[in-house]
Amino acid sequence: MMDEIKKAIIEFAESSRKSKFYFKDMEKAVQEKVPGAKSRDIKKAATELINEGTLIYFSTGSTTMYGLKGRGVTEEERQQG
């Protein structure tokens, strides 16, 4: 189940028009592909993907968004530029 959720998260991240997205958007996309997926399991899978280096957190200060590593502008790149 966890592998299915991870796969759905990656597919969503790759096909998303935006490089950064909210958890609720990711959760909705995953639940369409994996109907039995619970919010807690999706959060756990996303955390594993972050630990593996596939996804990254993007914090705007007031909210946390997720992004596919290497896609879009990261906070580090913005500070260096």
C-alpha positions in Angstrom: 0.0 0.0 0.0 2.8 2.4 0.9 4.5 1.8 -2.4 1.3 2.5 -4.3 0.8 5.8 -2.3 4.4 6.9 -3.0 4.0 6.1 -6.7 0.8 8.1 -6.8 2.5 11.1 -5.1 5.4 11.0 -7.6 3.0 10.8 -10.5 1.0 13.8 -9.1 4.2 15.8 -8.6 5.5 15.1 -12.1 2.2 15.9 -13.8 1.3 18.9 -11.7 1.4 22.2 -13.6 2.8 23.9 -10.5 6.2 23.0 -9.1 5.0 23.4 -5.5 1.7 22.1 -4.1 -0.2 21.9 -0.9 -0.7 18.6 1.0 -4.5 18.7 0.5 -4.0 18.8 -3.3 -1.6 15.9 -3.1 -3.9 14.0 -0.8 -6.8 14.4 -3.1 -4.8 13.2 -6.1 -3.5 10.2 -4.2 -7.0 9.2 -3.0 -8.2 9.2 -6.6 -5.6 6.7 -7.5 -5.5 4.8 -4.2 -9.1 5.0 -2.8 -8.2 3.3 0.5 -5.4 5.7 1.3 -5.7 7.5 4.6 -4.4 11.0 5.3 -1.9 9.7 7.8 -0.5 7.2 5.4 -0.2 9.8 2.7 1.7 12.1 5.1 4.0 9.2 6.1 4.7 8.3 2.4 5.4 12.0 1.6 7.8 12.1 4.6 9.6 9.0 3.4 9.9 10.5 -0.1 11.4 13.7 1.5 13.9 11.5 3.5 14.8 9.7 0.3 15.5 13.0 -1.5 12.6 12.7 -4.1 10.4 15.4 -2.6 11.3 18.6 -0.8 9.5 20.8 1.6 9.0 24.4 0.7 8.1 26.7 3.5 6.6 30.1 2.8 6.7 31.0 6.5 3.0 30.6 7.1 2.5 27.3 5.3 4.4 24.3 4.1 4.2 23.1 0.5 5.8 20.1 -1.2 7.7 20.0 -4.4 9.5 17.5 -6.6 13.3 17.9 -6.1 14.9 19.7 -9.0 11.7 21.2 -10.3 11.0 24.9 -9.9 13.0 27.4 -7.8 13.9 26.3 -4.3 14.5 28.5 -1.3 18.2 27.9 -1.5 18.4 28.9 -5.2 16.4 32.0 -4.4 18.8 33.1 -1.6 21.9 32.4 -3.8 20.5 34.2 -6.8 
